[in-house]
Amino acid sequence: MTSQRYIEPLVQESTPSIIADKLRQAISHGELRAGMQLGEAELARQLGVSRGPLREGLQRLTQEGLLVAIRNRGVFVIEMTPENVRDMYVARGAVERAAAAQIFLHEPSAAAEKLLFVIADMAAAAKSGDVSGVTEADITFHDLLVALARSPRLTRMHKTLLTETQMCIHALEQTYASLDVRVDEHRAIAEAFGAGDPALTDRLLVAHMDDAVERLSAANARVQSDPSPSVG
């Protein structure tokens, strides 16, 4: 009986995989908006591919939960409903709080320094009114926080949430009256690591996540109550 061989020549990344990655990035950055219907013909034209590999790419994102296929209607980007937002932040909170706890087993002061370096970029972007720059620093902050836990499994888990996290963080942009509020929230978390206070860090992370859920839920409620027609 011949055993399965795992060490074999590498196969180049498939076209469906590349398509899925491109669409994932477009979703995470809002180019393909939450709730938007995706037309196969137009997407195939824009990407310069045939419909076969495009459908495979769409199927991969459907399996990941980023797209939803509705019978006799088509394929849509998931909507940031209150239920989806709450569930996503439950998962994010579990990963990031566990990551924070692991950081305190290693070098929390060093972690604080690295996180505050990101905060400096965020503060500079806020000062110049660069909303996109603040958002990118926000995403970098949370990626770094998980990476600093030195846990490959937490990092992998966080990666599966990355696109939805980016969708939510981009959606949060318009919910703050001042960019300084975002900077202050993240600075407080970083400084709690520097203070060597795991309980405070955990409370601040929970408050940060809860605040995001409340803001996104309120924004969603305003959209639902707006009688003006949506732009497709």
C-alpha positions as CSV (number, residue, x, y, z in Angstrom):
1,M,0.0,0.0,0.0
2,T,1.5,3.4,-1.1
3,S,1.4,6.0,1.6
4,Q,0.3,9.6,0.8
5,R,3.2,11.9,-0.1
6,Y,3.0,15.4,1.3
7,I,6.4,16.7,0.2
8,E,5.8,17.5,-3.4
9,P,6.5,20.3,-5.9
10,L,4.5,23.4,-5.0
11,V,1.6,24.3,-7.1
12,Q,1.2,28.0,-8.1
13,E,-1.7,29.8,-6.4
14,S,-4.9,29.1,-8.3
15,T,-6.9,31.7,-10.1
16,P,-10.0,31.2,-7.8
17,S,-7.7,31.8,-4.8
18,I,-6.4,35.0,-6.2
19,I,-9.9,36.1,-7.1
20,A,-11.1,35.3,-3.6
21,D,-8.2,37.4,-2.1
22,K,-9.0,40.4,-4.4
23,L,-12.7,40.3,-3.4
24,R,-11.8,39.8,0.3
25,Q,-9.7,43.0,0.1
26,A,-12.5,44.9,-1.7
27,I,-15.0,43.9,1.0
28,S,-12.7,44.8,3.9
29,H,-12.0,48.2,2.5
30,G,-15.6,49.0,1.5
31,E,-15.2,48.9,-2.2
32,L,-17.8,46.1,-2.2
33,R,-20.2,47.4,0.4
34,A,-22.1,45.5,3.1
35,G,-25.4,44.2,1.6
36,M,-24.3,44.8,-2.0
37,Q,-25.4,42.3,-4.7
38,L,-22.5,41.0,-6.8
39,G,-23.1,40.6,-10.5
40,E,-21.0,37.8,-12.0
41,A,-20.8,39.4,-15.5
42,E,-19.6,42.8,-14.2
43,L,-17.1,41.3,-11.7
44,A,-15.7,38.9,-14.4
45,R,-15.2,41.9,-16.7
46,Q,-13.6,44.1,-14.0
47,L,-11.2,41.3,-12.9
48,G,-10.5,40.1,-16.4
49,V,-11.4,36.5,-15.7
50,S,-14.0,34.0,-16.9
51,R,-17.1,33.1,-14.9
52,G,-15.8,29.6,-13.9
53,P,-13.0,30.6,-11.6
54,L,-15.0,33.7,-10.5
55,R,-17.8,31.4,-9.2
56,E,-15.2,29.3,-7.4
57,G,-13.8,32.4,-5.7
58,L,-17.3,33.5,-4.8
59,Q,-18.0,30.1,-3.3
60,R,-14.9,30.3,-1.1
61,L,-16.0,33.6,0.3
62,T,-19.5,32.2,0.9
63,Q,-18.0,29.3,2.9
64,E,-16.0,31.9,4.9
65,G,-19.3,33.7,5.7
66,L,-18.4,37.0,3.9
67,L,-20.9,36.4,1.1
68,V,-24.4,34.9,1.3
69,A,-26.1,33.2,-1.7
70,I,-29.9,33.7,-1.8
71,R,-31.8,31.3,-4.0
72,N,-33.3,33.0,-7.1
73,R,-31.8,36.3,-6.1
74,G,-28.0,36.1,-6.3
75,V,-24.9,36.6,-4.1
76,F,-24.6,39.4,-1.6
77,V,-21.9,40.8,0.7
78,I,-23.0,40.1,4.3
79,E,-24.8,42.9,6.1
80,M,-23.5,44.4,9.3
81,T,-26.8,43.6,11.1
82,P,-26.8,44.1,14.9
83,E,-26.8,40.3,15.2
84,N,-23.7,39.9,13.0
85,V,-21.9,42.8,14.7
86,R,-22.5,41.4,18.2
87,D,-21.4,37.9,17.2
88,M,-18.3,39.2,15.5
89,Y,-17.3,41.2,18.5
90,V,-17.9,38.2,20.8
91,A,-15.3,36.4,18.7
92,R,-12.9,39.3,18.5
93,G,-13.2,40.0,22.3
94,A,-12.4,36.3,23.0
95,V,-9.3,36.4,20.9
96,E,-8.0,39.8,21.9
97,R,-8.6,39.3,25.6
98,A,-6.8,36.0,25.5
99,A,-4.0,37.7,23.6
100,A,-3.7,40.4,26.2
101,A,-3.5,37.8,29.0
102,Q,-0.7,36.1,27.2
103,I,1.2,39.3,26.7
104,F,1.3,39.7,30.5
105,L,3.1,36.4,30.7
106,H,5.9,37.7,28.5
107,E,7.0,41.4,28.3
108,P,4.0,43.8,28.7
109,S,6.2,46.8,28.9
110,A,7.9,46.0,25.6
111,A,4.4,45.4,24.1
112,A,3.2,48.8,25.4
113,E,6.1,50.5,23.7
114,K,5.3,48.8,20.4
115,L,1.6,49.6,20.7
116,L,2.3,53.3,21.6
117,F,4.4,53.5,18.5
118,V,1.3,52.7,16.5
119,I,-0.6,55.3,18.6
120,A,1.9,57.9,17.6
121,D,1.0,57.3,13.9
122,M,-2.7,57.3,14.8
123,A,-2.4,60.6,16.7
124,A,-0.5,62.2,13.8
125,A,-3.3,61.1,11.4
126,A,-6.0,62.4,13.7
127,K,-4.2,65.8,14.1
128,S,-4.2,66.2,10.3
129,G,-7.8,65.0,10.0
130,D,-6.8,61.9,8.1
131,V,-9.7,59.6,8.8
132,S,-8.3,56.7,6.6
133,G,-4.9,57.0,8.4
134,V,-6.6,56.7,11.8
135,T,-8.5,53.7,10.6
136,E,-5.4,51.9,9.2
137,A,-3.6,52.6,12.5
138,D,-6.6,51.2,14.3
139,I,-6.4,48.0,12.3
140,T,-2.6,47.8,12.8
141,F,-3.0,48.2,16.6
142,H,-5.3,45.2,16.9
143,D,-3.3,43.0,14.6
144,L,-0.1,43.9,16.6
145,L,-1.8,43.2,19.9
146,V,-2.7,39.7,18.9
147,A,0.7,39.1,17.3
148,L,2.4,40.2,20.6
149,A,0.8,37.3,22.4
150,R,3.2,34.9,20.6
151,S,0.4,32.5,20.0
152,P,0.3,31.1,16.4
153,R,-3.2,29.7,17.1
154,L,-4.6,33.0,18.3
155,T,-3.0,34.7,15.3
156,R,-4.7,32.2,12.9
157,M,-8.0,32.7,14.7
158,H,-7.6,36.5,14.4
159,K,-6.8,36.2,10.7
160,T,-10.1,34.5,10.0
161,L,-11.9,37.5,11.6
162,L,-9.7,40.1,9.8
163,T,-12.0,41.0,6.9
164,E,-15.1,41.4,9.1
165,T,-13.0,43.4,11.6
166,Q,-11.9,45.7,8.9
167,M,-15.5,46.1,7.7
168,C,-16.6,47.1,11.2
169,I,-13.7,49.5,11.8
170,H,-14.3,51.2,8.4
171,A,-18.0,51.5,9.3
172,L,-17.1,53.1,12.6
173,E,-15.3,56.0,10.9
174,Q,-18.4,58.2,10.8
175,T,-19.6,57.4,14.3
176,Y,-17.0,59.5,16.2
177,A,-17.5,63.2,16.7
178,S,-13.7,63.5,17.1
179,L,-10.8,61.4,15.9
180,D,-9.1,62.1,19.2
181,V,-11.6,59.8,21.0
182,R,-10.3,56.8,19.0
183,V,-6.7,57.7,19.7
184,D,-7.5,58.1,23.5
185,E,-9.2,54.7,23.7
186,H,-6.3,52.9,22.1
187,R,-3.7,54.8,24.1
188,A,-5.4,53.8,27.3
189,I,-5.2,50.2,26.4
190,A,-1.5,50.4,25.5
191,E,-0.7,52.3,28.7
192,A,-2.4,49.7,30.8
193,F,0.1,47.1,29.5
194,G,2.9,49.5,30.4
195,A,1.4,49.9,33.9
196,G,1.5,46.1,34.3
197,D,-2.2,46.0,35.1
198,P,-3.9,43.0,33.4
199,A,-7.3,43.6,35.1
200,L,-7.4,47.2,33.8
201,T,-6.3,46.1,30.3
202,D,-9.1,43.5,30.2
203,R,-11.7,46.1,31.4
204,L,-10.6,48.6,28.7
205,L,-10.7,46.0,26.0
206,V,-14.2,45.0,27.0
207,A,-15.3,48.6,27.1
208,H,-13.7,49.3,23.7
209,M,-15.5,46.4,22.1
210,D,-18.8,47.2,23.8
211,D,-18.6,50.8,22.6
212,A,-18.0,49.7,19.0
213,V,-21.0,47.4,19.1
214,E,-23.2,50.2,20.5
215,R,-21.9,52.7,17.8
216,L,-22.4,50.2,14.9
217,S,-25.9,49.2,16.2
218,A,-26.9,52.9,16.5
219,A,-25.6,53.6,13.0
220,N,-27.5,50.6,11.6
221,A,-30.7,51.8,13.3
222,R,-30.3,55.2,11.7
223,V,-29.9,53.7,8.3
224,Q,-32.9,51.5,8.7
225,S,-35.1,54.4,9.8
226,D,-33.9,56.7,6.9
227,P,-36.7,56.7,4.3
228,S,-34.5,57.9,1.5
229,P,-33.7,55.3,-1.2
230,S,-30.4,53.6,-1.0
231,V,-27.8,53.9,-3.8
232,G,-27.2,50.6,-5.5
